[in-house]
Amino acid sequence: MGTLNIDRYHAAMGDASYKDVARLHDKLLSDGQACFYVTQRKLPFAPCLGHERLVRLLVDSQIDRPRLRFLEQDRAGLKLFAKAIEDMYFVGAIRTVRPGTIVFAQQPFADISGAFGLTQAQEIKFEHAFDLPMTTASTAMQFRMAAGDQRWLSDFSLRRNGDIERAVDIATYAFIGGFNDTSNMEAAHRLDIPAVGTEAHYWQQAYIEYMYEPEIEPRTGQPKHFEQVAFERWLDANPNGTTLLLDTIDVYLGAVHAAMAATSTDARRRAFKGFRVDSGDLAELGRWCLRFFEANGLPRLRPNLTGDLDVEKVRAIVKEFPEAAGFGIGTKLSSEVKAVAGVIFKQCLIDGRPTLKASNSIEKITLPGRLQVFRGIDEQGNYLGDVTGLDDDEIHMPGAVRVDRLLLPFWENGQHSAIPSIEKQKAFVEEQRQRFADINNYPHTLSDKLQRLRDDLTAQMRADNSGWEEVLKVPDQVLMGKG
């Protein structure tokens, strides 16, 4: 059963388009063909992901009788729109870039064409489909670039994601964007990717009874610290290999107690594969612990670092402590990201005529016409630059042996193109990442033809031919600033 996944203005515009008697002529505006393009404004780059979510939202569009009645009883009386969507199944055309294609801010990564009244009502579906996946994958890519290709990245964000479905989505798109595994058991089950996790601090806390009734250390005849007992029990429970969390009390003490536990038997020594530091100066503490364990006959351990890490912290740790084997990323992967994708949906054609939103802010001026993204590729397969232009543009780039058109047919008359598996999307993202010489400074511009169309159309829309000063009273300061 579909939901009313629209803003009220979509319903009001759809309804009004059926009432536009003045433009009746041979057809209603609602039957006129419109085209809207989709882009994101906030991320420097992001893999375009979410195609399968878009398909689900488009397919699950039928509205039940209570919701139709709710529309009909709206204060504006949205009966015509309610009738139009009663058996709504979008049969127009959608183009998108290939799932996983890395795109840049303000580039169109999808467009949709169809009857105005129903096509404009698909806006929220596109925004809901692409925003979270692209935000998560872009963040994951940036973590991967900061960590380097040889280090492990684990999704530890489950507790911060609000509900399990959102958490599974974040695990999915973090994996595609460059992560190796997840602590989320449901995501690991559904996606068939590795599930990981260390002990928690409260494992050690649960053994505090041994602070009052200590065990005796056979090697020294002295009482064992309760944390050593906790580590011994954990190693015994995980004989095939595990990681010990060192900072429940103090990292230095934790390392001492871990070493005592691991060297107490051969089985425990074999079980001790890595250590985790979750607080303090992670690079300094990680380096000290690694040297300490090596000096005490525990070589080749994997240092795993966690603790509210963001991209800049990971980059700094790698520079200071290159032996770091992996990072667990939680809060800054999903709930405290710097920016969301900010996916937007803007009209660019109506009945074959280019249109745009001119706006009073240059960054909010949209693009007119049927758009296309062109990507230049050199002889070695590396990317040279992108040009956003018009679909009939002929784009040539110095050094390019070919120029690919990125917007391709995806949905036509209710049928959609195949969507690759997450493993294939992940491999595609990684393959592309290697083909950008410097992704942070990659050239992506508008074609001359598109710039001229945008500027000319903006000027034409703003041209003052109405003589409005003769009929309206306007403050002098407004007139002084006009033009």
ZAMARGU-4260 file (C-alpha; in steps of 0.2 Angstrom, whole numbers, plus 5000, padded with zeros to 4 digits):
<rodrens>
0) 5000/5000/5000 | 5007/5017/4995 | 5009/5032/5006 | 5006/5050/5003 | 5025/5053/5000
5) 5022/5070/4994 | 5022/5088/5000 | 5006/5097/5000 | 5012/5108/4986 | 5014/5093/4975
10) 4996/5089/4977 | 4990/5107/4975 | 5000/5109/4959 | 4994/5093/4952 | 4976/5098/4956
15) 4978/5115/4949 | 4986/5108/4933 | 4969/5099/4930 | 4960/5115/4933 | 4970/5126/4921
20) 4955/5130/4909 | 4964/5145/4901 | 4977/5133/4894 | 4965/5120/4888 | 4967/5121/4869
25) 4971/5103/4863 | 4977/5097/4880 | 4977/5101/4898 | 4994/5106/4906 | 4993/5090/4916
30) 4995/5081/4899 | 5010/5092/4894 | 5027/5084/4894 | 5039/5091/4908 | 5056/5086/4912
35) 5065/5088/4929 | 5083/5084/4933 | 5090/5078/4950 | 5106/5083/4958 | 5115/5085/4975
40) 5121/5102/4981 | 5132/5098/4997 | 5144/5085/4994 | 5160/5088/4984 | 5158/5070/4977
45) 5148/5055/4980 | 5144/5038/4972 | 5126/5039/4965 | 5117/5025/4974 | 5099/5022/4978
50) 5092/5016/4962 | 5084/5001/4970 | 5075/5012/4983 | 5069/5023/4969 | 5061/5008/4960
55) 5053/5002/4976 | 5045/5020/4979 | 5039/5021/4961 | 5031/5003/4961 | 5023/5006/4978
60) 5013/5021/4973 | 4995/5015/4973 | 4985/5025/4986 | 4972/5018/4997 | 4954/5024/4999
65) 4957/5033/5016 | 4971/5043/5009 | 4962/5047/4993 | 4947/5053/5004 | 4959/5064/5014
70) 4965/5072/4998 | 4947/5075/4993 | 4943/5083/5009 | 4958/5095/5009 | 4953/5113/5011
75) 4957/5117/4993 | 4947/5102/4987 | 4960/5091/4979 | 4948/5080/4970 | 4955/5081/4953
80) 4973/5076/4959 | 4965/5062/4970 | 4957/5055/4955 | 4973/5056/4944 | 4983/5046/4957
85) 4970/5034/4962 | 4978/5021/4951 | 4994/5030/4949 | 5009/5020/4942 | 5022/5031/4934
90) 5024/5026/4916 | 5035/5040/4910 | 5054/5040/4907 | 5069/5041/4919 | 5087/5042/4915
95) 5101/5040/4928 | 5119/5037/4929 | 5125/5019/4931 | 5123/5014/4950 | 5139/5018/4959
100) 5145/5031/4947 | 5155/5045/4956 | 5147/5062/4953 | 5150/5079/4959 | 5140/5093/4967
105) 5127/5101/4955 | 5129/5088/4941 | 5113/5080/4936 | 5113/5062/4940 | 5095/5058/4935
110) 5081/5066/4926 | 5062/5061/4924 | 5050/5065/4909 | 5032/5064/4909 | 5015/5072/4911
115) 5018/5088/4922 | 5004/5084/4935 | 5011/5067/4940 | 5029/5069/4936 | 5031/5084/4948
120) 5023/5073/4961 | 5038/5061/4960 | 5050/5073/4968 | 5051/5066/4986 | 5053/5049/4979
125) 5070/5054/4971 | 5075/5064/4986 | 5071/5050/4998 | 5079/5037/4986 | 5096/5045/4984
130) 5100/5057/4999 | 5105/5044/5012 | 5114/5032/5001 | 5124/5046/4993 | 5128/5054/5009
135) 5134/5038/5017 | 5144/5032/5003 | 5152/5049/5001 | 5157/5049/5019 | 5163/5031/5018
140) 5174/5036/5002 | 5182/5050/5012 | 5186/5038/5027 | 5193/5026/5014 | 5204/5039/5006
145) 5210/5045/5023 | 5214/5027/5030 | 5222/5021/5014 | 5218/5006/5005 | 5227/4993/5016
150) 5218/4997/5032 | 5202/4990/5038 | 5186/5000/5040 | 5172/4994/5051 | 5154/5001/5052
155) 5151/5003/5071 | 5136/5015/5068 | 5121/5004/5073 | 5118/5012/5090 | 5117/5029/5082
160) 5105/5025/5067 | 5088/5027/5075 | 5080/5010/5068 | 5086/4994/5061 | 5080/4998/5043
165) 5090/5014/5042 | 5105/5005/5050 | 5105/4991/5037 | 5104/5005/5023 | 5119/5014/5031
170) 5129/4997/5032 | 5125/4994/5014 | 5131/5010/5007 | 5146/5012/5019 | 5151/4995/5012
175) 5149/5000/4994 | 5158/5017/4998 | 5173/5008/5004 | 5171/5000/5021 | 5175/4981/5024
180) 5163/4975/5037 | 5149/4980/5050 | 5145/4977/5068 | 5127/4976/5063 | 5121/4958/5063
185) 5105/4960/5053 | 5115/4969/5039 | 5128/4956/5039 | 5115/4943/5038 | 5105/4952/5023
190) 5121/4957/5014 | 5132/4942/5017 | 5146/4953/5022 | 5158/4950/5038 | 5151/4954/5055
195) 5164/4961/5068 | 5165/4967/5085 | 5176/4967/5101 | 5171/4965/5119 | 5163/4980/5127
200) 5170/4989/5142 | 5157/4981/5153 | 5165/4964/5151 | 5179/4970/5162 | 5167/4979/5173
205) 5157/4963/5176 | 5173/4955/5184 | 5175/4968/5198 | 5171/4955/5211 | 5189/4949/5208
210) 5195/4966/5215 | 5188/4960/5232 | 5191/4941/5231 | 5206/4940/5219 | 5213/4925/5210
215) 5231/4922/5213 | 5244/4923/5198 | 5254/4907/5198 | 5269/4915/5190 | 5271/4928/5204
220) 5260/4921/5218 | 5252/4939/5219 | 5234/4943/5217 | 5228/4945/5199 | 5220/4962/5194
225) 5202/4959/5190 | 5205/4966/5172 | 5217/4952/5169 | 5204/4939/5175 | 5192/4947/5163
230) 5204/4946/5148 | 5208/4928/5152 | 5190/4923/5152 | 5187/4932/5136 | 5202/4924/5127
235) 5196/4907/5133 | 5179/4911/5126 | 5187/4916/5109 | 5201/4903/5106 | 5201/4906/5087
240) 5206/4924/5088 | 5200/4940/5096 | 5203/4958/5100 | 5205/4965/5118 | 5199/4982/5123
245) 5212/4991/5133 | 5204/5008/5140 | 5191/5002/5153 | 5202/5009/5167 | 5218/5015/5159
250) 5226/5011/5142 | 5243/5008/5150 | 5236/4996/5164 | 5225/4988/5151 | 5240/4984/5140
255) 5249/4976/5155 | 5234/4966/5160 | 5231/4960/5142 | 5249/4955/5141 | 5248/4945/5158
260) 5232/4937/5152 | 5239/4932/5134 | 5255/4925/5140 | 5248/4915/5154 | 5245/4900/5142
265) 5249/4895/5124 | 5230/4895/5120 | 5228/4912/5126 | 5243/4918/5117 | 5236/4911/5101
270) 5219/4919/5104 | 5226/4937/5106 | 5226/4944/5088 | 5223/4962/5091 | 5220/4977/5103
275) 5208/4991/5103 | 5210/5009/5110 | 5194/5019/5112 | 5200/5035/5121 | 5214/5047/5123
280) 5227/5051/5111 | 5224/5036/5099 | 5240/5037/5089 | 5252/5039/5104 | 5243/5026/5114
285) 5242/5014/5099 | 5260/5016/5096 | 5265/5013/5114 | 5254/4998/5116 | 5261/4990/5100
290) 5279/4992/5106 | 5275/4986/5123 | 5267/4970/5117 | 5281/4967/5105 | 5294/4969/5119
295) 5284/4956/5129 | 5284/4943/5116 | 5267/4947/5108 | 5272/4953/5090 | 5261/4956/5075
300) 5245/4962/5084 | 5232/4972/5075 | 5230/4990/5082 | 5212/4995/5080 | 5207/5012/5085
305) 5189/5019/5088 | 5182/5034/5098 | 5171/5047/5089 | 5183/5047/5074 | 5180/5059/5059
310) 5190/5059/5042 | 5202/5072/5048 | 5206/5062/5064 | 5209/5046/5054 | 5220/5056/5042
315) 5231/5063/5056 | 5232/5046/5065 | 5238/5037/5049 | 5251/5050/5047 | 5257/5049/5065
320) 5255/5030/5068 | 5255/5021/5051 | 5255/5004/5059 | 5237/5007/5064 | 5228/4992/5056
325) 5210/4998/5056 | 5197/5010/5062 | 5179/5008/5069 | 5168/5022/5063 | 5151/5025/5072
330) 5144/5042/5075 | 5153/5052/5061 | 5147/5039/5048 | 5129/5042/5050 | 5122/5054/5064
335) 5135/5068/5064 | 5140/5070/5046 | 5146/5087/5040 | 5134/5088/5026 | 5120/5078/5019
340) 5119/5076/5000 | 5105/5089/4999 | 5097/5080/4984 | 5086/5092/4974 | 5073/5090/4959
345) 5072/5105/4947 | 5061/5108/4931 | 5072/5110/4916 | 5059/5108/4901 | 5040/5110/4899
350) 5032/5106/4882 | 5049/5106/4874 | 5054/5123/4880 | 5069/5126/4892 | 5065/5133/4909
355) 5074/5137/4925 | 5073/5145/4942 | 5082/5161/4940 | 5082/5166/4959 | 5091/5180/4968
360) 5106/5169/4973 | 5118/5164/4959 | 5121/5147/4968 | 5102/5143/4967 | 5100/5147/4948
365) 5095/5130/4940 | 5100/5123/4923 | 5088/5123/4908 | 5085/5111/4894 | 5088/5092/4892
370) 5104/5089/4901 | 5119/5077/4899 | 5135/5074/4909 | 5150/5071/4898 | 5166/5062/4905
375) 5182/5063/4896 | 5194/5047/4897 | 5212/5046/4892 | 5221/5032/4884 | 5225/5024/4900
380) 5207/5024/4906 | 5209/5039/4918 | 5196/5052/4920 | 5201/5070/4913 | 5186/5080/4917
385) 5167/5082/4917 | 5156/5094/4907 | 5138/5096/4911 | 5130/5101/4894 | 5114/5099/4884
390) 5110/5082/4877 | 5114/5088/4859 | 5131/5095/4864 | 5146/5089/4855 | 5160/5089/4868
395) 5178/5087/4864 | 5192/5087/4878 | 5211/5088/4875 | 5219/5071/4878 | 5203/5062/4878
400) 5202/5046/4867 | 5183/5045/4871 | 5169/5056/4880 | 5156/5045/4889 | 5138/5051/4891
405) 5134/5047/4909 | 5115/5049/4909 | 5107/5033/4902 | 5089/5026/4901 | 5084/5018/4917
410) 5065/5017/4918 | 5053/5016/4903 | 5034/5012/4904 | 5036/5004/4921 | 5051/4993/4917
415) 5069/4997/4924 | 5086/4992/4920 | 5095/4979/4930 | 5104/4985/4946 | 5121/4977/4950
420) 5124/4968/4966 | 5131/4978/4981 | 5148/4968/4978 | 5148/4974/4959 | 5144/4992/4964
425) 5157/4992/4978 | 5170/4986/4965 | 5164/4999/4952 | 5166/5013/4965 | 5184/5007/4969
430) 5189/5005/4951 | 5183/5023/4948 | 5192/5030/4963 | 5208/5024/4956 | 5205/5033/4939
435) 5204/5051/4947 | 5221/5058/4948 | 5215/5071/4961 | 5197/5069/4965 | 5197/5084/4976
440) 5202/5095/4962 | 5194/5086/4948 | 5187/5098/4934 | 5169/5098/4931 | 5161/5113/4922
445) 5146/5118/4911 | 5147/5118/4892 | 5148/5135/4883 | 5131/5131/4875 | 5122/5127/4892
450) 5130/5143/4900 | 5123/5154/4886 | 5106/5146/4887 | 5106/5148/4906 | 5112/5166/4905
455) 5101/5171/4890 | 5085/5163/4898 | 5089/5171/4915 | 5091/5188/4907 | 5075/5186/4896
460) 5065/5181/4911 | 5071/5196/4921 | 5068/5208/4907 | 5056/5222/4912 | 5044/5224/4898
465) 5028/5225/4908 | 5028/5244/4913 | 5024/5239/4931 | 5031/5255/4938 | 5016/5264/4930
470) 5003/5254/4939 | 5012/5249/4955 | 5019/5259/4970 | 5036/5254/4974 | 5048/5261/4987
475) 5062/5272/4979 | 5076/5262/4986 | 5069/5247/4976 | 5069/5256/4960 | 5086/5263/4963
480) 5093/5245/4965 | 5083/5238/4950 | 5093/5232/4936
</rodrens>
